[in-house]
Amino acid sequence: MQLDDLYRRVIMDHYKNPRNRGTLNEEAVTVNLNNPTCGDRITLQLELQDGKVQQARFTGEGCSISLSSASMMTDAVRGKTLDEALGLADKFSSLMKGDEVEFVEYEDLEALAGVKKFPARIKCATLAWNALRKGIEAKS
């Protein structure tokens, strides 16, 4: 199996079986974002306590890239400090810019590396990450 095939399978697995899909209580930090160019919409909810991302959940509609990225992101940031979560967001942004990046703790994110070949899809992949930044900034 080639690496591209493996990456496609990881993306489709997160799309068909999203992790952390759902809602948190009304006290959670809630961020609603959309990508007007393609219609992707996401609502990200974060439970931020003691300087950490205790829980992260999302709902929304969109393409396989945006929803699988949201699934991966919510998995990757749970339990991280706010600085670590923002660091992951920066690292993901670098990946989308074409930089060589390795995600040691959560390798599934590397499956989205191929998105950089399709500039119009980068906004799809970064939608959830932008919501994460806004949510953490709103709490800070």
C-alpha positions in Angstrom: 0.0 0.0 0.0 1.4 3.4 -0.9 1.6 6.2 1.6 -1.1 8.3 -0.3 -3.5 5.4 -0.1 -2.9 5.1 3.7 -3.4 8.8 4.1 -6.7 8.7 2.2 -7.9 5.8 4.4 -7.0 7.8 7.6 -8.9 10.8 6.3 -11.9 8.8 5.3 -11.9 6.9 8.6 -12.1 10.2 10.5 -14.8 11.5 8.1 -17.0 8.4 8.4 -16.2 7.8 12.1 -15.5 11.2 13.6 -14.0 11.4 17.0 -15.4 13.8 19.5 -18.5 14.7 17.4 -21.2 16.2 19.6 -21.7 19.0 22.1 -20.6 20.0 25.6 -22.6 21.9 28.2 -23.6 25.5 27.8 -20.6 26.7 29.9 -18.1 25.5 27.2 -16.4 28.0 25.0 -18.2 27.9 21.7 -16.9 29.1 18.3 -18.9 29.0 15.1 -17.0 29.4 11.9 -17.7 28.8 8.2 -15.9 28.7 5.0 -18.0 30.7 2.6 -16.1 29.5 -0.5 -17.2 25.9 -0.1 -19.9 25.9 2.6 -18.1 24.1 5.4 -19.5 25.0 8.8 -18.2 24.0 12.2 -19.2 24.7 15.8 -16.3 23.9 18.1 -16.8 23.6 21.9 -14.0 23.6 24.3 -13.9 22.9 28.0 -10.9 24.9 29.2 -9.9 24.5 32.8 -6.6 24.9 34.7 -4.8 26.1 31.6 -5.7 22.9 29.7 -8.1 21.7 27.0 -10.0 19.3 29.1 -12.5 18.4 26.3 -13.1 19.4 22.7 -16.1 18.5 20.6 -17.5 19.7 17.3 -20.5 19.6 15.1 -20.9 20.8 11.6 -21.3 20.1 7.9 -18.7 20.0 5.2 -16.3 18.1 3.1 -14.3 15.1 4.1 -11.2 17.3 4.6 -12.8 19.8 7.0 -14.6 17.2 9.1 -11.7 14.8 9.3 -9.4 17.7 10.3 -11.9 18.7 13.1 -12.0 15.1 14.3 -8.2 14.8 14.3 -7.8 18.3 15.9 -10.1 17.5 18.8 -8.3 14.3 19.5 -4.9 15.9 19.3 -5.5 18.8 21.7 -7.4 17.1 24.5 -5.4 17.2 27.6 -2.9 19.7 26.2 -2.0 23.0 27.8 -3.4 26.0 26.0 0.2 26.8 24.8 0.7 23.2 23.6 -2.7 23.4 21.7 -1.7 26.6 20.1 1.7 25.1 19.3 -0.1 22.3 17.5 -2.2 24.8 15.6 1.0 26.6 14.5 2.6 23.3 13.5 -0.5 22.4 11.5 -0.4 25.8 9.8 3.2 25.1 8.8 2.2 21.8 7.4 -0.4 23.5 5.2 2.2 25.9 4.0 4.3 23.0 2.7 6.9 22.8 5.5 8.2 19.5 6.6 6.4 18.7 9.9 6.2 15.6 12.0 3.5 15.0 14.5 5.1 12.5 17.0 2.2 12.4 19.4 -0.6 12.3 16.9 0.5 11.0 13.5 -3.0 11.0 11.9 -2.5 14.8 11.3 0.2 14.0 8.7 -2.5 12.4 6.6 -3.6 15.9 5.7 -0.2 16.9 4.3 -1.4 16.3 0.7 -4.0 19.1 1.1 -1.2 21.6 0.5 -1.2 20.6 -3.2 -4.8 22.0 -3.5 -4.7 25.6 -2.3 -8.5 25.9 -2.3 -8.8 23.0 0.2 -6.4 24.5 2.7 -9.2 26.6 4.2 -11.2 23.4 4.6 -8.4 21.7 6.6 -7.6 24.8 8.7 -11.3 25.7 9.6 -11.3 23.7 12.9 -7.8 24.9 13.8 -8.9 28.5 13.3 -11.9 27.9 15.6 -9.5 26.4 18.2 -7.3 29.6 18.1 -10.4 31.8 18.5 -11.7 29.8 21.4 -8.5 29.9 23.3 -8.0 33.6 22.6 -11.6 34.3 23.8 -10.8 32.5 27.1 -7.4 34.3 27.6 
